[in-house]
Amino acid sequence: MNKEEQLISVGEIINTQGNKGEVRVWPLTDFPERFKPGAVLLMEKDGHQRHLTIEKVRTQKNFLVIKFTEITDMTLAEELKTGLLKITNDQLTKLPANTYYVFEIVGMEVRTNDGQVLGKVQDVIQTGSNDVYIVAGKTKDYLIPALKQIVKDVDKENKLITVEPLEGLLDL
């Protein structure tokens, strides 16, 4: 893997489960179906990385219980706690046109359609109905709803979002 290749977190190991080496994973993805037997994920913890192969997976409440082939007992599973499960860009699920992953939006510069620089996207709030971009400006932060009538263009190559704010939106 190329050092510059971005890794995307898709799950966090939050605890062990039972005594046979299973772990509880909090999914950080909208595509939990990626956690399937045979899938290989990169686990990153304390600056170290290792590949783990999913042997079994089941859903329990809001998290997943995963058994990795390489983890044979609770002692080994305990060492994985707080580790992040990651994938490479080529393992991403393809999205429909004009939809983006949060990690692609964060860090983009936001400008109005008349060229006023608002700042950079610091975070994305997922509300259920539409996302809201938190844009950190020089003197204030802006909350920009990710709606077609406001977000006019997302240029991934130049990391630039062009918006046409509704009247009063920037005054909030």
N, C-alpha and C positions, 0 to 999 in steps of 0.2 A: 504494500500500500504506500502510495506517495505521501510524504510528510505533510504536503500542503492540502491533501485531500481532507475535506471536512467530514467529521463524524457527527451523526445526528443521534441524540439520545431518544430511545423509544421505550425505556422502562428503567425503574429503579428497584433494586433488590432491597426490600424493607425489613425482612426477617426470615427466619427459618420456618419450616413447617414439618412437624413430625420428626422422626429420627432416621429417616432413610435418605436424607440428603436433598429433600425438596426445599424450595425457597418461595417466599411470597414476593410477587413483583407488582409494583404499582405501574400500570401502563401510562406512558407519556406519548401516546399516539392515538390518532383517530382510526387506526387500522389494526386492532388487536389480533386480527386473523393472521398477521405476520408471525405470531408466536405459534408455530406448528411443529410437530415432530420432524426432525431432520434439519430444521433451520439452524444456521450457525450465526451466532451473534458475538460481537466483541464486548467483553466486560472490562470496564475501566474503573480502577480504584487506586487511590493514593499514587497516581502517576504511573501505575503499572497496567498492562493490558494482557488479556488472554482470551482465546477463542473458546466458546462454550457451545455445545451442540444440544439442542432440545430433544430430550427423549420422550417426555410426556408433558402435557399441559391440561389444566382444567381451570374453570372460572369458579371463584368463591367470593361472594359478595362483590365488592368493587375492585378486587385485585385478582391476579392470576397465581396459581400454584404451579411452579415449573420444576421438573426434574431434569437436570442436565446429565448427559452421559458421563462426563468427567468427574462429577461430584457423587461420591458413593456413600457418604454418611453425614451426620449432623455436624461433626467437627469441621469437615471441609466446607459444608454449607455456611457455617457460622463465619468463615473467612470472607464470604462474598457480601455480607451485609453492608449496605450503603453503596455498593457498586452500581455503576450505571451501565445498562445494556445499550449498545450503540450499533448503528449500521452505517454503511457508506452511501454516498449519493446514488450509486447505481442500484442500490437495493430499495430505493424509495418507491412507493406506489405512485403511479402516474396519476396526476390530477387533471380534471377537466380544464379546458381553456379558460383563461382569466381567473384562475384560482391559484393560491400560493400557500406554501408552508409558512408558518410563523417565523422560522429561522431565516427565511428568505426576505421577509419584510423588515425585521429588526435590523437597524443600522442604516436603512435607506434614508436619503435626504428627501424632505417633503417641501415642495414649492407650490405656490398658487399658480393658476393658469396665466397670471400677468407677471410672473417671475419673482414674486416675493418669497424669500427663503423663510420657512417656518421653523425648521430644525431637523432633527433626525428622530426616526422612530426608535423609542427606547423599549417599548413593550407592546403587546397586543392583548387586549381584554376580549375574551370570547364570551359573549353574552347569550348565545343561543340563537338569537334572531339575526344578528350581524356582529362582526368584529368591530372593535374600536381601537384605533391606533393612538398610543400615547406618544406625542411628539414633543421632545424637549427642545425648546427654543432658547435663545440667548437670555431673554428676560422673563419668559413664562412658558408653561407647558400648555399644550393644546390636546383636546380629545377630538379626534377626527373619526366619525363613523365611516366604516368601509362600505359605503353604498355607491352604486353606479352613478347616481346623480351628483355625488360629491367627488369620488375618486375617478378622475378622468383617464389616467394612464399610469401603469406600473411598468417601468423600464428596468428589468432585472439586470441587463448588461451594464447600464450606467448607474445602477442603484439609486434610482430617482422615481419618486411618486409625484404626480401632478394632480392637484386638487382644485375644485371650483367650490369654495365654501359658500354655504347658504348664508344669507344675510344674518349677521349677529353671531354666527358660529365661532368666529375667532375672538369675540368679545367675552365669551364665557370664561 
